[in-house]
Every structure is written in C-alpha cells, then in structure tokens.
Amino acid sequence: MEDEAIIRLYQNRSEAAIAETELKYGSYCRKIADGILGDRGEVEECMNDLFMSLWNSIPPVVPRIFRAFAAKITRNLALKMYEKKKTLKRDHSQVGQTIEELAECIASGENTQTHIEHKEVIAALNEFLGTLDEKKCRLFMQRYFYMKPIKDIAEENGISAGSLKTLLCRTRADLRKFIEERDLY
C-alpha cells in the first residue's frame, strides 16, 4: 500500500492504518528501536507507543514522508525509554558511545541529547549533512541516527573499522567547526 493511502486510513480513523504501517514499516522501525534499546520486550513496547503516536498525530499532522516520520517518532520514543532506564555517564552501550562522540561537537551545560533537540542545532546539522558527499552522509547517519556499531557499519560498507573511525572523527571535527562558525557551540 502506498504511503498516501496509509495516511488516509489514519485520517479516516481506520484501524487498518496500524496493520498497514506494521506491514510496510514494522521491521524498519523495529530495527531502529532495537539499535537503541537492544531488548525485544522494550522494542515491542516502543512499537506500541509508535502506533499510538501515529494514531494521535495523524491528523492534524500530515507527514510529507511517512517513512521518515515513523522513523523519527520511533527513534525519539526509543531514546526516551533508554534515558529512563540508564544514566549516560555510567552507560557503555552503543547509545552512550554515540552520544559521547557527538558531545565533542555539540556541547552545553545540559545533557547532549536535550541540546541536540534545539531547532537551531537541528537546522545547522541538516545544513552540514547537505555539504557531505553521499558516502560520508550515509556513514554518519548510520552511526549517529541509527546508532549502529562501528563493526556493523564497516562490514555493510566494505571498509575497515579503522578507516571508518578516522572518517567519522574527521567528519565530527568538520561538524564542530561548522557549528562553531554559527555560534551554536
């Protein structure tokens, strides 16, 4: 089913919208949640919250890109669940590591995740991503949006883990410079 038809189902308050979303994007959203939470039960709870959020937000919101809309909601829900469960300073999981890596680029007195949510930083980050070539952008997103482990990203993209770490380090340095130039650091 096309995304526009799924959105119409939500707008018409048809319960089939949830089934169609599950069918088309369930595994995609589970993969996002699993990358953050790593627990099957929590992933399923996150999925239930996703469906409730979609049901409550469509209407009035009409997403332009339904897949991205569902992914963003999934990621935000999973991060909220994650933060409830663990403190970042004591955490050595994948999420803690990726947020610590970004902390060097986007610093503040508050926690990094809260600061990332600020609209100005989001706009600058999107602008920065637009300056990257396709490969760098893909690798950056796999690490910092999907929060995949270095090893998995390297294998999927046919590069060594060391090369990936170097590329990500340089990209973060470029991001920090980009953010500093806009007085957002």
KENU-521154 format. One record per residue (C-alpha): residue in three letters; residue number from 1; x, y, z. Coordinates in steps of 0.02 Angstrom, whole numbers. Layout:
# KENU-521154
{ronu 'ala'; NUM; {X; Y; Z}}
...
END
This chain:
# KENU-521154
{ronu 'met'; 1; {0; 0; 0}}
{ronu 'glu'; 2; {63; 174; -41}}
{ronu 'asp'; 3; {104; 294; 99}}
{ronu 'glu'; 4; {-32; 416; 46}}
{ronu 'ala'; 5; {-162; 278; 66}}
{ronu 'ile'; 6; {-95; 234; 239}}
{ronu 'ile'; 7; {-105; 416; 291}}
{ronu 'arg'; 8; {-285; 423; 228}}
{ronu 'leu'; 9; {-325; 272; 336}}
{ronu 'tyr'; 10; {-259; 366; 488}}
{ronu 'gln'; 11; {-358; 520; 439}}
{ronu 'asn'; 12; {-516; 414; 422}}
{ronu 'arg'; 13; {-481; 332; 590}}
{ronu 'ser'; 14; {-472; 159; 515}}
{ronu 'glu'; 15; {-384; 30; 622}}
{ronu 'ala'; 16; {-316; -43; 460}}
{ronu 'ala'; 17; {-191; 101; 464}}
{ronu 'ile'; 18; {-96; 17; 605}}
{ronu 'ala'; 19; {-94; -151; 517}}
{ronu 'glu'; 20; {-33; -71; 355}}
{ronu 'thr'; 21; {101; 27; 447}}
{ronu 'glu'; 22; {158; -133; 532}}
{ronu 'leu'; 23; {161; -224; 366}}
{ronu 'lys'; 24; {258; -90; 272}}
{ronu 'tyr'; 25; {371; -13; 405}}
{ronu 'gly'; 26; {365; -129; 556}}
{ronu 'ser'; 27; {533; -213; 528}}
{ronu 'tyr'; 28; {615; -47; 483}}
{ronu 'cys'; 29; {555; 38; 642}}
{ronu 'arg'; 30; {596; -115; 749}}
{ronu 'lys'; 31; {774; -109; 682}}
{ronu 'ile'; 32; {789; 73; 736}}
{ronu 'ala'; 33; {718; 37; 909}}
{ronu 'asp'; 34; {824; -119; 930}}
{ronu 'gly'; 35; {982; -22; 888}}
{ronu 'ile'; 36; {946; 92; 1035}}
{ronu 'leu'; 37; {861; -22; 1160}}
{ronu 'gly'; 38; {932; -195; 1121}}
{ronu 'asp'; 39; {790; -282; 1212}}
{ronu 'arg'; 40; {647; -370; 1122}}
{ronu 'gly'; 41; {517; -326; 1253}}
{ronu 'glu'; 42; {565; -143; 1254}}
{ronu 'val'; 43; {565; -140; 1064}}
{ronu 'glu'; 44; {387; -206; 1060}}
{ronu 'glu'; 45; {334; -79; 1191}}
{ronu 'cys'; 46; {414; 56; 1083}}
{ronu 'met'; 47; {319; -8; 932}}
{ronu 'asn'; 48; {154; 1; 1027}}
{ronu 'asp'; 49; {198; 179; 1077}}
{ronu 'leu'; 50; {239; 218; 895}}
{ronu 'phe'; 51; {70; 160; 834}}
{ronu 'met'; 52; {-16; 261; 970}}
{ronu 'ser'; 53; {87; 415; 925}}
{ronu 'leu'; 54; {46; 396; 740}}
{ronu 'trp'; 55; {-138; 374; 781}}
{ronu 'asn'; 56; {-138; 530; 891}}
{ronu 'ser'; 57; {-38; 640; 773}}
{ronu 'ile'; 58; {-120; 600; 605}}
{ronu 'pro'; 59; {-224; 708; 592}}
{ronu 'pro'; 60; {-188; 851; 619}}
{ronu 'val'; 61; {-12; 819; 553}}
{ronu 'val'; 62; {3; 756; 375}}
{ronu 'pro'; 63; {181; 692; 354}}
{ronu 'arg'; 64; {265; 728; 188}}
{ronu 'ile'; 65; {374; 573; 201}}
{ronu 'phe'; 66; {284; 443; 305}}
{ronu 'arg'; 67; {435; 327; 321}}
{ronu 'ala'; 68; {544; 466; 391}}
{ronu 'phe'; 69; {403; 525; 505}}
{ronu 'ala'; 70; {382; 350; 578}}
{ronu 'ala'; 71; {572; 330; 595}}
{ronu 'lys'; 72; {591; 495; 688}}
{ronu 'ile'; 73; {450; 452; 809}}
{ronu 'thr'; 74; {523; 278; 837}}
{ronu 'arg'; 75; {696; 347; 872}}
{ronu 'asn'; 76; {632; 480; 992}}
{ronu 'leu'; 77; {523; 355; 1086}}
{ronu 'ala'; 78; {667; 231; 1099}}
{ronu 'leu'; 79; {785; 366; 1162}}
{ronu 'lys'; 80; {658; 420; 1294}}
{ronu 'met'; 81; {640; 239; 1350}}
{ronu 'tyr'; 82; {828; 221; 1352}}
{ronu 'glu'; 83; {854; 378; 1458}}
{ronu 'lys'; 84; {727; 318; 1584}}
{ronu 'lys'; 85; {822; 156; 1603}}
{ronu 'lys'; 86; {1003; 213; 1614}}
{ronu 'thr'; 87; {1108; 364; 1651}}
{ronu 'leu'; 88; {1225; 408; 1508}}
{ronu 'lys'; 89; {1377; 437; 1617}}
{ronu 'arg'; 90; {1377; 258; 1680}}
{ronu 'asp'; 91; {1324; 184; 1517}}
{ronu 'his'; 92; {1445; 99; 1398}}
{ronu 'ser'; 93; {1313; 41; 1273}}
{ronu 'gln'; 94; {1303; 89; 1090}}
{ronu 'val'; 95; {1187; 236; 1126}}
{ronu 'gly'; 96; {1300; 305; 1262}}
{ronu 'gln'; 97; {1452; 290; 1150}}
{ronu 'thr'; 98; {1372; 378; 1001}}
{ronu 'ile'; 99; {1305; 521; 1107}}
{ronu 'glu'; 100; {1475; 542; 1190}}
{ronu 'glu'; 101; {1556; 551; 1018}}
{ronu 'leu'; 102; {1437; 690; 966}}
{ronu 'ala'; 103; {1460; 782; 1132}}
{ronu 'glu'; 104; {1627; 848; 1070}}
{ronu 'cys'; 105; {1536; 937; 928}}
{ronu 'ile'; 106; {1379; 995; 1017}}
{ronu 'ala'; 107; {1420; 1043; 1195}}
{ronu 'ser'; 108; {1317; 1127; 1329}}
{ronu 'gly'; 109; {1286; 1130; 1516}}
{ronu 'glu'; 110; {1136; 1016; 1490}}
{ronu 'asn'; 111; {1143; 838; 1428}}
{ronu 'thr'; 112; {1190; 815; 1246}}
{ronu 'gln'; 113; {1026; 732; 1195}}
{ronu 'thr'; 114; {924; 881; 1256}}
{ronu 'his'; 115; {1039; 1004; 1168}}
{ronu 'ile'; 116; {1029; 906; 1004}}
{ronu 'glu'; 117; {841; 936; 1003}}
{ronu 'his'; 118; {858; 1125; 990}}
{ronu 'lys'; 119; {793; 1185; 822}}
{ronu 'glu'; 120; {942; 1293; 779}}
{ronu 'val'; 121; {1061; 1149; 802}}
{ronu 'ile'; 122; {947; 1034; 703}}
{ronu 'ala'; 123; {943; 1159; 560}}
{ronu 'ala'; 124; {1132; 1177; 563}}
{ronu 'leu'; 125; {1155; 989; 569}}
{ronu 'asn'; 126; {1041; 966; 419}}
{ronu 'glu'; 127; {1136; 1101; 326}}
{ronu 'phe'; 128; {1301; 1016; 371}}
{ronu 'leu'; 129; {1238; 846; 311}}
{ronu 'gly'; 130; {1195; 929; 146}}
{ronu 'thr'; 131; {1378; 975; 124}}
{ronu 'leu'; 132; {1437; 795; 139}}
{ronu 'asp'; 133; {1457; 677; -6}}
{ronu 'glu'; 134; {1334; 532; -12}}
{ronu 'lys'; 135; {1452; 405; 68}}
{ronu 'lys'; 136; {1504; 515; 214}}
{ronu 'cys'; 137; {1324; 564; 246}}
{ronu 'arg'; 138; {1267; 382; 243}}
{ronu 'leu'; 139; {1404; 328; 363}}
{ronu 'phe'; 140; {1370; 475; 479}}
{ronu 'met'; 141; {1183; 437; 482}}
{ronu 'gln'; 142; {1212; 251; 511}}
{ronu 'arg'; 143; {1319; 292; 663}}
{ronu 'tyr'; 144; {1229; 442; 738}}
{ronu 'phe'; 145; {1047; 421; 686}}
{ronu 'tyr'; 146; {1030; 232; 681}}
{ronu 'met'; 147; {1166; 211; 814}}
{ronu 'lys'; 148; {1241; 59; 732}}
{ronu 'pro'; 149; {1402; -15; 798}}
{ronu 'ile'; 150; {1563; 32; 705}}
{ronu 'lys'; 151; {1594; -151; 660}}
{ronu 'asp'; 152; {1423; -171; 577}}
{ronu 'ile'; 153; {1437; -9; 478}}
{ronu 'ala'; 154; {1611; -54; 418}}
{ronu 'glu'; 155; {1555; -227; 361}}
{ronu 'glu'; 156; {1399; -160; 273}}
{ronu 'asn'; 157; {1501; -30; 178}}
{ronu 'gly'; 158; {1655; -135; 139}}
{ronu 'ile'; 159; {1781; -30; 235}}
{ronu 'ser'; 160; {1891; -66; 385}}
{ronu 'ala'; 161; {1835; -16; 559}}
{ronu 'gly'; 162; {1992; 92; 575}}
{ronu 'ser'; 163; {1954; 186; 414}}
{ronu 'leu'; 164; {1776; 213; 472}}
{ronu 'lys'; 165; {1832; 279; 641}}
{ronu 'thr'; 166; {1951; 400; 556}}
{ronu 'leu'; 167; {1818; 459; 434}}
{ronu 'leu'; 168; {1692; 485; 574}}
{ronu 'cys'; 169; {1821; 577; 681}}
{ronu 'arg'; 170; {1860; 696; 537}}
{ronu 'thr'; 171; {1676; 719; 500}}
{ronu 'arg'; 172; {1641; 761; 683}}
{ronu 'ala'; 173; {1785; 886; 678}}
{ronu 'asp'; 174; {1709; 965; 523}}
{ronu 'leu'; 175; {1539; 969; 610}}
{ronu 'arg'; 176; {1613; 1053; 763}}
{ronu 'lys'; 177; {1694; 1186; 654}}
{ronu 'phe'; 178; {1530; 1208; 560}}
{ronu 'ile'; 179; {1433; 1228; 724}}
{ronu 'glu'; 180; {1563; 1348; 797}}
{ronu 'glu'; 181; {1557; 1458; 642}}
{ronu 'arg'; 182; {1371; 1481; 675}}
{ronu 'asp'; 183; {1399; 1520; 860}}
{ronu 'leu'; 184; {1297; 1369; 914}}
{ronu 'tyr'; 185; {1436; 1285; 1013}}
END
